[in-house]
Structure formats: C-alpha cells, structure tokens
Amino acid sequence: MKEKLYTPGPVEASPLILQAEARPLIHHRTPEFRAEMKKAGEGLQRIFQTDDSVLILCCSGSGAMEGATVNMFSPGDPVMVIRGGKFADRWMNIAKAYGAEVTAVEVEWGQVADPDAVRKALKANPGTKVLFGTHSETSTGARHDVKALAAVAREFDVPFVVDGITSVGAMELRTKDWGLDMVVGGSQKGFMMAPGLGFVSVSARARAIAAASKTPRFYFDFNKALKSWDAGGDTPFTPAISLVRSLVVAIELIEEEGIENVWARHAANGAATRAAMKALGLSIYPSVSSEALTTVLAPEGITSDAIIKTLLKRHGMRLANGQDSLKGRIFRIGHLGLYSAGDILAVVGALEDTLASLGHGLTSGAGLSAAQQVFAKSAHRESAAV
C-alpha cells in the first residue's frame, strides 16, 4: 500500500520538485549555479515578504535556528525566549548551549503567548538583547500572534527572532511589515520539498548585531554567509546543489498559485479539518490553531498510538503522534504544502473509519459533511472575489 504523509513535516513532495532534484549535478562555483541561487534567494524574499537577504543554508530547520541564535548575542548576554512547546524550547536550549543568560516567558503547552505577559517580562528585564518566539508551534499545533508580539518587542527596541519553520509558505507572515529581525524556515514544510535546506531572513539590524557578536561559530557565521551572498549569490561552503535547484521550482509553484491564495488554501484546509474533528466528537487541543496542522485530543479510552497505527494499516495514511508529555494523548494532522480539499476529505473519511473500528461512537459521514460545508463556503468566497 502506498503511504501518504499527513505529518507536519516532512510533507508530501510535489513530483515536479522531485524531478528537479533528480537533474544531473552541476558545479556550484559557476555562473549557471549562481544564477539559480540568485533566483532562489529573490523568490524567498517574496515568500518571506521582505527585501532583506534570505540566507539558504545546508541544514535542517533546527540548524537554521542555531544559526539565527548564535549570531544574535555574545556569551553572557541576557536573552528572552517565549516558551509553549517543544520547538519553542529549542530556542532556549540553543541559547543556553552558547552561554546566553536566558529568561523564559512561560506559556502552557497548547496555549498561545499573551503580548501583555511578554511586555511585563521585557519591562522586568531591561537590557534584554533579543527576543525569540515561535509562529506555528508544531508540537502543539498552536499559532502565536507574532505580529502583536513584534509590536511589543519594538516598544522596548528589542530584536525579535521567529521560528517560522511550519508557517513560511503556509500562513500569513509579513517579515518586513511586522518588523521581524530574523525568520527561520525549512524546506520540508510549506515548500513541499525534501529536508535539507534551512532559510533565515536577516534584517539590517540583525546584520549589525551579527557583525558585533562574539559568540564562537564557524559554519553558521552569518557574516561569512552574507559576504558571500552580497558578492554575487555565492555561499562560503558547498551548498546542497540539487535541493537549491528544486527550491527554484518550489518557489515557482507557490508564486504561480499566489502567496495569498496559498495562505487562504491552508486556512481552509485547517478550518475544514477542525470542523470535521469536532463533528466526530473530538476536541481540538490548542486554544488557537495553526493553519499548518490540526492537533486533536484522542478520545477517552483510545490512545493516539492506536489511531495512528490503525489509520496507517487500513488506509496507508501517516499522522504524527504527540511529543513528550503529549505522546499517546494527541494526534497531529499535517496539511501544509501540497494538500487540496480532496486530500483533506480523504483523511477525514479514513479517520471516520479508523475511529469507528476502534470503538469510538460517531455518526457516519458527520466529519465529511462538516468539512465539505467549510470548503463550500471557502469556494463561494473565492468565486465572489473573482
């Protein structure tokens, strides 16, 4: 049975992107490849919604997070991290590993950051060098209001660095307009690609901070990376040639659809999935849901492990389990990247069958009907707009 991914990364890859990745290799120190790098970098600027440089790194999203961290402070500097999930905690763990003095704004898992709580924390910690936050918290499925949080950071003139790994290319995110100093992305999420590329947008202020940073680093020295990029779209180290070439195709596909249409499609996918789960008598876990994934509490008496295993066996669809204390309690349905209304209806129908087979009482077809109603309203709005 063919397995289809409904995980929040890696996601289903477009065949056109995979074909581009399979092209014969070229050398990276050539005008041909530099032209492709330049095309990719300029496309990323449009998707990130910024005119600042967006670095293309040969690493996972976590590597890009490390790069964003080590260039934004010197050892011993006070920094602040907005917590609330496993990936928000990654900011804290990286910063501590490189000698920062970390203050945490505590957010209960599944909840979202309160701008007033962040304001209070910044007021109580004058001299904070940088604020780290998360847009789409993949471990919980929560969407944090980074636009509002950025406004708070500006009140204190504190640079704001955002994990946008599951939001860039899937959710509305306006790097320049919202005043985000660095935003991190990853190839295996909204870009519909294989893992292996990390992206970081770098504002003028972030450039200056990186130039002054005393944190030891080598591969992730953004001063080197920006110098090479400014010199003509080059990289200081060997890039992931095949992935960069497939990134060009990914950007073309996103821009062919239109970035705002991409955002709207993801919003409709999320709304339909959540409506379906509620119609099946299930509860959505986060207080405010990300458009990139839907996180659902397993019904009483059934573990998420059982749901995931049964769905895979019966329908060849793979969901993601909860992490840490949420393992066995929640399941995560990824719908970022290539997914259409038909894909959402397929997984909803398969989940109805799976839940019924595990003894969960439900009305057959209720989830599908709820999802269809959301898509019908979404299609009506699109028609009206046209």
C-alpha positions in Angstrom: 0.0 0.0 0.0 1.3 3.5 -0.9 1.9 5.6 2.2 0.7 9.2 2.2 2.1 11.7 4.6 -0.2 13.8 6.7 2.5 14.8 9.1 3.6 18.4 9.8 7.0 17.6 8.1 8.3 16.1 6.1 5.2 16.6 3.9 4.2 15.2 0.5 6.6 16.5 -2.1 5.5 17.7 -5.5 6.6 15.4 -8.3 7.8 18.5 -10.2 10.1 19.4 -7.3 11.4 15.8 -7.0 12.1 15.8 -10.8 14.1 19.0 -10.4 16.1 17.5 -7.6 17.0 14.4 -9.8 18.6 16.5 -12.5 22.3 15.8 -13.1 24.7 17.7 -10.8 26.5 20.9 -11.9 29.4 22.6 -10.1 28.5 25.2 -7.6 31.2 27.7 -8.4 29.8 28.5 -11.8 27.7 31.3 -13.3 25.0 28.7 -14.0 24.6 27.7 -10.4 25.0 31.3 -9.1 22.1 32.3 -11.3 19.9 29.6 -9.7 21.0 30.7 -6.2 20.1 34.3 -7.1 16.7 33.2 -8.4 16.0 31.2 -5.3 17.1 33.9 -3.0 15.0 36.6 -4.7 12.0 34.2 -4.6 12.4 33.6 -0.9 12.4 37.3 -0.3 8.9 37.5 -1.9 7.6 34.5 0.0 9.1 35.8 3.3 7.6 39.2 2.4 10.9 41.2 2.8 13.5 43.0 0.8 16.3 41.9 3.2 18.6 39.0 2.3 17.3 35.4 3.0 20.2 33.0 3.6 20.0 29.5 2.2 21.7 27.1 4.5 22.6 23.4 4.0 20.9 22.1 7.2 17.6 21.3 8.7 15.3 23.9 10.2 17.0 23.3 13.6 20.3 24.1 12.1 18.9 27.4 10.8 17.6 28.1 14.3 21.1 27.5 15.7 22.5 29.9 13.1 19.9 32.5 13.9 20.7 32.2 17.6 24.5 32.3 17.7 24.6 35.4 15.5 22.3 37.5 17.7 24.2 37.7 21.0 27.5 37.3 22.7 28.2 34.9 25.6 26.7 36.2 28.9 24.1 38.4 27.2 20.6 38.3 28.6 18.1 37.0 26.1 14.4 36.1 26.4 12.5 33.1 25.0 8.7 32.7 24.7 8.0 29.1 25.6 5.0 26.9 25.0 6.1 23.8 23.2 9.0 21.5 22.2 10.2 23.7 19.4 10.0 27.0 21.4 12.1 25.2 24.0 14.7 24.6 21.3 15.4 28.3 21.2 16.1 28.2 24.9 18.3 25.1 24.7 20.4 26.5 21.9 20.8 29.9 23.6 21.9 28.2 26.9 24.4 26.0 25.0 26.1 29.1 23.7 26.3 30.9 27.0 23.4 33.3 27.0 21.6 34.2 30.2 18.0 33.1 29.3 14.8 34.4 30.8 11.7 32.4 29.8 8.2 33.7 29.3 6.2 30.6 30.4 3.3 29.6 28.2 1.3 26.4 28.9 1.5 23.9 26.1 -1.5 24.3 23.8 -1.9 27.9 24.8 -0.5 31.0 23.0 1.7 33.8 24.2 -0.1 36.8 25.8 1.5 40.0 24.5 0.9 41.7 27.8 2.9 38.9 29.6 5.8 39.4 27.2 5.6 43.2 27.8 5.7 42.6 31.5 8.7 40.3 31.2 10.6 42.8 29.0 9.9 45.6 31.4 11.2 43.5 34.3 14.3 42.6 32.3 15.8 45.8 30.9 18.8 45.2 28.7 17.4 42.0 27.1 19.4 41.7 23.9 17.0 39.6 21.8 13.5 38.0 22.0 13.0 34.6 20.5 9.5 33.4 19.6 7.5 30.9 17.5 4.8 31.4 14.9 3.4 27.9 14.4 4.3 25.6 17.3 4.5 22.3 15.6 4.4 20.2 18.8 1.1 21.6 19.9 -0.5 23.0 16.8 -0.8 26.4 18.3 -0.5 29.7 16.3 1.2 32.6 18.2 0.4 36.1 17.2 3.9 37.1 16.1 2.7 40.4 14.7 1.4 41.5 18.1 4.5 40.1 19.8 6.7 42.0 17.4 4.9 45.3 18.3 5.7 44.6 21.9 9.3 44.0 21.1 9.5 47.3 19.3 8.2 49.1 22.4 11.5 48.1 24.1 13.7 48.2 20.9 14.5 44.5 21.3 15.2 42.5 18.1 12.7 39.7 17.5 13.7 36.3 16.0 10.9 34.0 14.9 10.7 30.3 14.2 8.6 30.2 11.0 9.5 26.7 10.0 5.9 25.4 9.7 4.4 28.8 8.8 6.6 30.3 6.0 4.8 29.3 2.7 1.7 28.2 4.5 0.5 31.1 6.8 0.3 34.8 6.5 3.7 36.1 7.6 4.9 39.6 6.6 8.5 39.8 7.8 9.2 43.4 6.9 5.9 44.9 7.7 5.7 43.2 11.0 9.2 44.2 12.0 10.7 40.7 12.4 14.5 40.8 12.5 15.1 37.1 11.6 12.6 34.5 10.4 13.6 30.8 10.1 12.2 28.4 7.5 12.8 24.9 6.3 12.5 23.1 3.0 10.4 20.1 4.2 7.4 22.1 5.2 5.4 24.7 3.1 8.0 24.4 0.3 6.9 20.8 -0.5 10.5 19.6 -0.7 12.8 17.1 0.9 14.5 18.0 4.2 17.9 19.6 3.9 17.6 23.4 3.5 17.2 26.0 6.2 16.3 29.6 5.5 16.9 32.7 7.6 15.9 36.3 6.7 18.3 38.8 8.1 17.2 42.4 8.7 19.6 45.4 8.7 19.6 45.5 12.5 20.3 41.7 12.6 23.2 42.2 10.3 24.7 44.7 12.6 24.2 42.5 15.6 25.8 39.6 13.8 28.8 41.7 12.9 29.3 42.6 16.6 28.5 39.1 18.1 31.4 37.4 19.9 29.7 34.0 20.1 32.1 31.3 18.7 30.9 29.9 15.5 32.2 28.8 12.1 29.8 27.1 9.7 26.9 29.2 11.0 28.8 32.5 10.8 26.3 34.8 9.1 29.0 37.4 8.4 30.6 34.9 6.1 27.3 33.9 4.6 26.2 37.5 3.9 29.5 38.5 2.5 29.4 35.6 0.0 25.8 36.3 -0.9 26.4 40.0 -1.4 29.3 39.2 -3.6 27.1 37.5 -6.2 24.8 34.9 -4.8 27.6 32.6 -3.5 28.0 30.5 -0.4 31.0 30.2 1.9 30.7 26.4 1.9 29.4 23.8 -0.5 25.6 24.2 -1.0 23.0 21.5 -1.4 23.0 21.9 -5.2 20.1 19.6 -6.1 17.9 20.9 -3.3 18.6 24.5 -4.3 17.6 23.7 -7.9 14.4 22.0 -6.6 13.8 25.1 -4.4 13.6 27.2 -7.5 10.7 25.0 -8.8 9.0 25.1 -5.4 9.0 28.9 -5.4 7.6 28.9 -9.0 4.8 26.7 -7.9 3.9 28.8 -4.9 4.1 32.0 -6.9 2.0 30.5 -9.7 -0.8 29.9 -7.2 -0.1 33.3 -5.5 1.2 33.6 -1.9 -2.1 35.0 -0.6 -4.0 32.2 -2.3 -1.6 29.7 -0.7 -2.4 31.2 2.7 -6.1 31.0 2.0 -5.9 27.4 0.9 -4.1 26.4 4.1 -6.6 28.3 6.2 -9.5 26.5 4.5 -7.7 23.1 5.0 -7.3 23.8 8.7 -10.8 25.1 9.2 -12.3 22.1 7.4 -10.2 19.6 9.3 -11.0 21.1 12.7 -14.8 21.3 11.8 -14.6 17.6 10.8 -12.9 16.5 14.1 -15.4 18.4 16.2 -18.3 16.8 14.2 -16.8 13.4 15.1 -17.0 14.3 18.8 -13.3 15.1 19.2 -11.7 18.1 20.9 -9.1 20.3 19.3 -6.0 20.7 21.5 -4.6 24.2 21.1 -6.5 27.3 22.1 -5.6 29.0 18.8 -4.8 26.6 15.9 -2.1 26.9 13.3 -3.2 26.8 9.7 -0.3 24.3 9.1 -1.6 21.4 11.2 -4.6 20.3 13.3 -3.9 18.8 16.7 -6.6 16.6 18.1 -7.1 15.1 21.6 -7.6 11.3 21.4 -11.0 10.3 22.7 -11.3 8.7 26.1 -10.2 5.1 26.1 -8.3 5.2 22.8 -4.7 6.3 22.5 -3.3 8.3 19.7 -0.9 5.5 19.2 -3.8 3.2 18.3 -5.3 5.7 16.0 -2.1 6.4 14.1 -1.2 2.7 13.8 -4.7 1.7 12.6 -5.0 4.5 10.1 -1.7 3.6 8.6 -2.6 -0.1 8.4 -6.1 0.4 7.0 -5.5 3.4 4.7 -1.8 4.0 4.3 -2.0 7.5 5.8 0.5 8.5 8.3 -0.2 11.1 11.1 2.1 12.4 13.8 1.9 11.5 17.4 2.2 13.9 20.3 5.7 14.6 21.8 7.0 14.4 25.3 4.1 14.5 27.8 1.6 14.6 24.9 2.6 11.3 23.4 -0.3 9.0 23.2 -2.7 11.8 24.1 -2.9 13.8 20.8 -2.5 13.1 17.1 -1.4 15.8 14.6 -2.8 16.1 11.1 -0.4 18.0 8.8 -2.0 19.9 5.9 0.8 22.2 4.8 2.3 22.2 1.4 0.6 20.4 -1.5 -2.7 19.4 0.1 -6.0 20.2 -1.5 -9.7 19.9 -0.4 -9.7 16.4 -1.8 -6.8 15.4 0.3 -8.5 16.7 3.5 -11.7 14.9 2.7 -9.7 11.7 2.1 -8.1 11.7 5.5 -11.3 12.8 7.3 -13.1 9.8 5.7 -10.3 7.5 6.6 -10.3 8.8 10.2 -14.0 8.2 10.5 -13.5 4.5 9.5 -10.5 4.2 11.8 -12.2 5.7 14.9 -15.3 3.5 14.3 -13.1 0.4 14.1 -11.6 1.3 17.5 -15.0 1.7 19.1 -15.4 5.5 19.1 -19.1 6.3 18.8 -19.8 8.6 15.8 -22.3 9.4 13.2 -21.0 8.1 9.9 -20.4 10.9 7.4 -20.6 13.6 10.0 -16.9 14.6 9.6 -17.1 14.6 5.9 -20.2 16.7 5.8 -18.7 19.3 8.2 -15.5 19.5 6.1 -17.5 19.8 2.9 -19.5 22.7 4.3 -16.4 24.6 5.2 -14.9 24.1 1.7 -18.2 25.1 0.1 -18.2 28.4 1.9 -14.5 28.9 1.1 -15.2 28.3 -2.6 -18.1 30.7 -2.5 -15.9 33.5 -1.1 -13.2 32.8 -3.8 -15.8 32.9 -6.5 -17.2 36.2 -5.2 -13.7 37.7 -5.1 -13.1 36.7 -8.7 
